Amino acid sequence: MANSQKPPEHILVVDDDPRIREMLARYFEEQGYCVDVAGDGQQMRSCLQKLPIDIILLDLVLPGEDGLALARDIRASSDVPIVMLTGRNDVVDRIVGLEIGADDYITKPFHLREVLARLKCALRRRQPGASLNRSSELETEIYSFEGWRLDVGRRQLLADDGKEISLTTGEFDMLCVLVNHAGRVLQRELLMDLTRGRNLEAFDRTIDAQIARLRRKIERDPGNPALIKSVRGVGYVFSATAIRHDV
């Protein structure tokens, strides 16, 4: 009988501190993951070319190219989840990292169990049919709006010419929540809970950064958005009419 067990998910740890690399690698291997490590951008790229990586734990401060530059480079060609690790608790760095497309941000020193929990959360959001706090039967939904086609189950966004638009896991989850609540004003705190399944410190600008990235991809004029509108002092509303097609 063939072994149908799912292979372990593959983590790439990118950190210039060998002690941290060894600690994370040992811990995640004990948790059943496959782990590779890299000390800089060059080693990271080598691993990404050779290995099927499921998620990257990426240090912000690295020799040569820093973590923000590497995250930007990764996002240019891949939607692999990125969890940033840093010893700096700088709000600006966090905002920039999230704007670039990082899925989460953890400051050092950290608890290994917290890193594991956030890693699992990022991996769940990447999987087709991630729950988004919705019932499983809604995962077959397809929405159409203003020429766009959003396939929730396949996690695809198609333009009116059939071209697939590349979205990060966070951007896709955000769009699903907005479209599913079209016409309803959603507070930032609610958007945070619905898209991440937990409260990330009531960090409003995290949501603003994701909305800005999403607008650049789906709005005809991101500076004057017609689909995702801001409600001053409250949050956002998806103002287009979204037609649901159950499959």
VEXZAVO-43837 format. One record per residue: residue number from 1; x, y, z of N, C-alpha, C in turn. Coordinates in steps of 0.1 Angstrom, whole numbers. Example, Ala and Ser with C-alpha at 12.3 -4.5 7.8 and 13.67 -1.06 7.14 Angstrom:
VEXZAVO-43837
R   i   npx   npy   npz  capx  capy  capz   cpx   cpy   cpz
R   1   132   -57    78   123   -45    78   132   -33    78
R   2   128   -22    71   137   -11    71   129     0    79
//
This chain:
VEXZAVO-43837
R   i   npx   npy   npz  capx  capy  capz   cpx   cpy   cpz
R   1     8   -12     0     0     0     0     9    12     0
R   2     5    22    -9    14    34   -10    12    43     2
R   3    23    49     6    23    58    18    17    72    14
R   4     5    75    19    -2    87    15     1    99    25
R   5    10    96    34    12   106    44    18   119    38
R   6    13   130    42    18   143    37    32   145    41
R   7    41   149    31    55   152    34    56   164    44
R   8    67   164    52    68   175    61    70   189    54
R   9    65   199    59    67   212    53    81   217    55
R  10    86   225    45   100   228    44   103   243    48
R  11   110   245    59   113   258    64   127   262    60
R  12   129   275    56   142   280    53   145   291    64
R  13   155   289    72   158   299    82   170   307    77
R  14   168   321    76   179   329    71   183   339    82
R  15   194   337    88   199   345    99   214   344    99
R  16   221   355   102   236   355   102   242   350   115
R  17   233   348   125   238   343   138   237   328   138
R  18   249   320   138   248   306   138   241   300   149
R  19   241   306   161   234   301   173   219   301   171
R  20   214   311   165   200   312   162   196   302   151
R  21   204   301   141   201   292   130   200   277   136
R  22   210   274   144   210   261   150   198   258   159
R  23   195   268   168   184   267   177   171   265   170
R  24   168   273   159   156   272   152   155   259   144
R  25   166   255   138   166   243   130   164   231   139
R  26   170   230   150   168   219   159   154   218   164
R  27   149   230   168   135   230   174   125   226   163
R  28   126   232   151   115   228   141   117   214   136
R  29   129   209   136   131   195   132   124   186   142
R  30   125   190   155   119   182   166   103   183   164
R  31    98   193   158    84   195   156    79   188   144
R  32    88   182   136    85   174   124    86   181   111
R  33    93   193   111    95   200    99   108   196    93
R  34   109   199    80   122   198    73   128   212    73
R  35   141   214    77   147   227    78   160   228    71
R  36   162   239    64   175   243    58   178   257    63
R  37   191   260    64   195   273    69   204   281    59
R  38   204   294    61   213   302    52   217   314    61
R  39   230   319    59   235   330    66   235   343    60
R  40   231   343    47   230   356    40   222   354    27
R  41   220   365    19   212   365     8   216   355    -3
R  42   230   354    -5   235   345   -15   231   330   -12
R  43   233   326     1   230   313     5   214   311     4
R  44   207   321     7   192   320     7   188   317    -8
R  45   193   325   -17   189   323   -31   193   309   -36
R  46   205   304   -32   209   291   -36   199   280   -31
R  47   195   282   -18   185   272   -13   172   273   -21
R  48   167   285   -24   154   287   -30   155   281   -44
R  49   166   281   -51   168   276   -64   167   260   -64
R  50   173   255   -53   174   240   -53   163   233   -45
R  51   156   240   -36   147   233   -27   133   238   -28
R  52   123   230   -26   109   234   -25   106   240   -11
R  53   108   253    -9   106   259     4    91   263     6
R  54    86   260    18    72   263    21    70   276    28
R  55    81   280    36    80   292    44    94   297    47
R  56    96   310    48   110   315    51   109   323    64
R  57   118   320    73   120   329    85   132   337    82
R  58   130   350    80   140   359    75   144   370    84
R  59   157   370    88   162   380    97   163   394    90
R  60   161   404    97   161   418    91   175   422    89
R  61   184   421    98   197   426    98   207   415    93
R  62   212   416    81   220   406    75   232   412    68
R  63   243   406    67   255   411    60   252   413    45
R  64   256   424    39   253   426    25   239   431    24
R  65   230   424    16   216   428    15   209   425    28
R  66   201   435    32   193   433    45   180   425    42
R  67   173   421    52   161   414    51   150   420    43
R  68   149   433    44   139   440    36   142   439    21
R  69   154   441    17   158   440     3   155   425    -2
R  70   159   416     6   157   402     2   142   398     2
R  71   134   404    11   119   401    10   113   407    -2
R  72   118   419    -6   113   426   -18   117   417   -30
R  73   129   412   -30   133   403   -41   125   390   -42
R  74   122   384   -31   114   372   -31   100   375   -36
R  75    94   386   -31    80   389   -35    79   392   -50
R  76    90   396   -57    89   399   -71    86   386   -79
R  77    89   374   -74    87   362   -81    79   351   -74
R  78    76   353   -61    70   342   -53    61   347   -42
R  79    51   339   -39    42   343   -28    45   334   -15
R  80    57   328   -15    60   320    -3    59   328     9
R  81    53   323    20    51   331    32    65   335    38
R  82    66   347    43    78   353    49    74   358    63
R  83    82   352    73    80   357    87    94   364    90
R  84    93   377    92   105   385    95   109   383   110
R  85   122   382   112   128   381   125   138   393   127
R  86   137   400   138   146   411   140   148   414   155
R  87   160   420   157   163   424   171   159   439   173
R  88   154   445   163   149   459   164   134   460   165
R  89   129   468   174   115   469   175   111   483   170
R  90   115   485   157   112   498   150    99   497   142
R  91    90   506   145    77   505   139    79   508   124
R  92    88   517   120    90   519   106    94   507    98
R  93   104   499   104   108   487    98    97   477    96
R  94    88   476   106    77   467   106    68   471    95
R  95    65   484    93    56   488    83    61   486    69
R  96    74   489    67    81   486    54    80   472    51
R  97    84   463    61    84   449    58    70   444    54
R  98    59   449    61    46   444    57    42   450    44
R  99    46   462    40    43   468    27    49   460    16
R 100    61   455    19    68   447     9    61   434     6
R 101    55   429    17    48   416    15    51   405    25
R 102    58   409    36    60   399    47    46   396    53
R 103    45   383    57    33   378    63    32   381    78
R 104    43   382    85    43   384    99    57   389   103
R 105    58   394   116    70   401   121    71   398   135
R 106    83   392   139    86   388   153    99   394   157
R 107    98   400   169   111   407   174   118   397   183
R 108   131   399   183   140   391   192   142   399   205
R 109   143   392   217   142   377   218   128   372   217
R 110   127   360   212   113   354   210   112   341   217
R 111   100   337   220    97   323   225    96   314   213
R 112   102   302   214   101   293   202    87   289   200
R 113    79   287   210    65   283   208    57   294   201
R 114    60   307   203    53   317   196    57   317   181
R 115    70   315   179    74   314   165    67   303   158
R 116    66   291   164    59   280   159    45   283   156
R 117    38   290   165    24   293   163    22   302   152
R 118    30   312   150    29   322   139    32   315   126
R 119    42   306   126    46   299   114    34   290   109
R 120    28   283   119    17   275   115     5   283   109
R 121     3   295   115    -8   304   111    -5   308    96
R 122     8   312    93    11   317    80    10   305    70
R 123    13   293    74    12   282    65    -2   279    62
R 124   -11   280    72   -25   277    70   -31   287    61
R 125   -27   300    62   -33   310    53   -29   307    38
R 126   -17   301    36   -12   298    23   -20   287    16
R 127   -25   278    24   -31   266    18   -44   269    11
R 128   -47   263     0   -60   264    -7   -71   261     3
R 129   -81   269     3   -93   266    12   -91   270    26
R 130   -80   279    29   -78   283    43   -91   289    48
R 131   -94   288    61  -108   290    65  -113   304    65
R 132  -104   314    69  -108   327    70  -121   329    79
R 133  -122   320    89  -133   320    98  -146   318    91
R 134  -146   309    81  -158   307    73  -160   292    72
R 135  -172   287    69  -175   273    68  -169   267    56
R 136  -167   254    56  -160   247    45  -168   248    32
R 137  -181   248    33  -188   248    21  -188   261    13
R 138  -183   272    20  -181   285    13  -168   285     5
R 139  -160   275     7  -147   276     1  -148   273   -14
R 140  -159   269   -19  -161   267   -34  -166   280   -40
R 141  -168   290   -33  -173   303   -39  -164   308   -49
R 142  -170   314   -59  -164   323   -69  -171   336   -70
R 143  -164   347   -69  -170   360   -70  -166   367   -83
R 144  -175   375   -88  -171   384   -99  -175   398   -96
R 145  -166   407   -99  -169   422   -97  -160   430  -106
R 146  -167   440  -113  -160   449  -121  -150   443  -131
R 147  -154   431  -137  -145   424  -146  -135   414  -140
R 148  -134   415  -126  -125   406  -119  -132   393  -116
R 149  -125   382  -114  -130   369  -110  -122   364   -99
R 150  -128   362   -87  -121   357   -75  -125   343   -72
R 151  -116   334   -73  -119   319   -70  -113   316   -57
R 152  -122   315   -47  -117   313   -33  -110   300   -31
R 153  -116   289   -36  -111   276   -34   -97   274   -41
R 154   -95   279   -53   -83   278   -60   -73   289   -56
R 155   -78   299   -48   -70   310   -44   -64   317   -57
R 156   -73   321   -66   -69   328   -78   -77   341   -80
R 157   -70   351   -85   -77   363   -89   -74   365  -104
R 158   -84   366  -112   -82   367  -127   -88   380  -131
R 159   -80   387  -140   -85   399  -146   -95   396  -157
R 160  -101   407  -163  -111   404  -173  -105   398  -186
R 161   -92   399  -188   -86   392  -199   -81   378  -196
R 162   -84   373  -184   -81   360  -181   -67   359  -174
R 163   -60   370  -173   -46   369  -167   -47   368  -152
R 164   -39   359  -146   -39   357  -132   -31   368  -125
R 165   -36   374  -115   -29   384  -108   -22   378   -95
R 166    -9   380   -94    -2   374   -83    -5   382   -70
R 167   -10   375   -60   -13   381   -47    -5   373   -36
R 168    -1   380   -26     5   373   -14    -6   367    -7
R 169    -3   358     3   -13   352    11   -21   362    19
R 170   -14   372    24   -21   383    32   -31   391    23
R 171   -26   394    11   -34   402     1   -47   394    -3
R 172   -45   381    -6   -56   373   -10   -66   372     1
R 173   -62   369    13   -71   368    24   -78   381    27
R 174   -71   392    26   -78   405    27   -89   407    17
R 175   -86   404     4   -95   406    -6  -108   397    -4
R 176  -105   385     0  -117   376     3  -126   381    13
R 177  -120   386    24  -128   392    35  -136   404    30
R 178  -129   413    23  -136   425    18  -147   422     8
R 179  -145   413    -1  -155   409   -11  -167   402    -4
R 180  -164   393     5  -174   386    12  -183   395    21
R 181  -178   407    24  -185   416    32  -188   429    24
R 182  -189   428    11  -191   439     3  -203   448     8
R 183  -200   462     8  -210   471    12  -210   474    27
R 184  -202   466    34  -202   468    49  -189   474    53
R 185  -190   484    61  -178   491    66  -171   482    77
R 186  -158   479    74  -151   470    83  -140   477    91
R 187  -141   477   104  -130   483   112  -117   476   110
R 188  -106   483   112   -93   477   111   -91   465   120
R 189   -96   466   133   -94   456   142  -102   443   137
R 190  -113   445   131  -121   433   126  -113   427   114
R 191  -108   435   105  -100   430    94   -88   422    99
R 192   -82   427   109   -70   420   115   -74   407   120
R 193   -85   406   127   -90   393   132   -94   383   121
R 194  -101   388   111  -106   380   101   -95   374    92
R 195   -85   383    89   -75   378    80   -64   371    86
R 196   -61   373    99   -50   366   106   -55   356   117
R 197   -68   356   120   -73   347   130   -68   350   144
R 198   -63   362   146   -58   365   160   -56   380   159
R 199   -54   386   171   -52   400   172   -38   403   173
R 200   -32   410   163   -18   413   163   -16   427   168
R 201   -18   429   181   -15   441   188   -22   453   184
R 202   -33   452   178   -41   464   173   -32   474   165
R 203   -24   468   156   -15   476   148   -21   480   135
R 204   -28   492   136   -37   497   125   -29   498   112
R 205   -17   502   112   -10   505   100    -6   492    93
R 206    -6   481    99    -5   468    92   -15   466    82
R 207   -28   469    86   -39   468    77   -38   478    66
R 208   -34   490    69   -33   501    59   -22   497    48
R 209   -12   491    53    -1   486    43    -6   476    34
R 210   -14   466    39   -19   456    30   -29   461    20
R 211   -38   470    25   -48   476    16   -41   484     5
R 212   -30   492     8   -23   499    -2   -17   490   -12
R 213   -11   479    -8    -6   469   -18   -17   464   -27
R 214   -28   460   -21   -39   454   -28   -45   464   -38
R 215   -46   477   -34   -51   487   -43   -42   488   -56
R 216   -29   487   -54   -20   489   -65   -22   478   -75
R 217   -28   467   -71   -29   455   -80   -43   455   -86
R 218   -53   460   -80   -67   458   -85   -74   471   -89
R 219   -69   483   -85   -76   495   -88   -70   501  -101
R 220   -79   507  -109   -75   514  -121   -66   526  -117
R 221   -70   533  -106   -63   545  -101   -61   543   -86
R 222   -50   537   -82   -48   534   -67   -49   547   -59
R 223   -46   559   -65   -47   571   -57   -61   576   -55
R 224   -70   571   -63   -84   575   -62   -92   562   -63
R 225   -91   553   -53   -97   540   -54  -112   540   -55
R 226  -117   531   -64  -132   529   -66  -137   516   -60
R 227  -128   506   -58  -133   494   -52  -132   493   -37
R 228  -120   496   -32  -117   496   -17  -116   510   -13
R 229  -127   515    -6  -127   529    -2  -124   530    13
R 230  -117   541    17  -115   544    31  -127   551    37
R 231  -129   547    50  -139   554    58  -132   560    69
R 232  -130   573    68  -121   580    77  -124   577    92
R 233  -113   574    99  -114   571   113  -121   558   117
R 234  -124   550   107  -131   537   110  -124   525   103
R 235  -123   525    90  -117   514    83  -119   514    68
R 236  -124   504    63  -125   503    48  -138   496    44
R 237  -143   499    32  -155   492    27  -152   488    12
R 238  -157   476     8  -156   472    -5  -169   477   -12
R 239  -167   486   -21  -179   493   -26  -185   488   -39
R 240  -178   479   -46  -183   473   -58  -193   462   -55
R 241  -202   459   -65  -211   449   -63  -205   435   -66
R 242  -204   426   -57  -198   413   -58  -209   403   -60
R 243  -208   396   -72  -218   385   -75  -211   372   -71
R 244  -218   364   -63  -213   351   -59  -218   340   -68
R 245  -209   332   -72  -213   320   -80  -209   308   -72
R 246  -218   300   -67  -216   288   -59  -213   277   -69
R 247  -202   269   -67  -198   258   -75  -202   245   -69
//
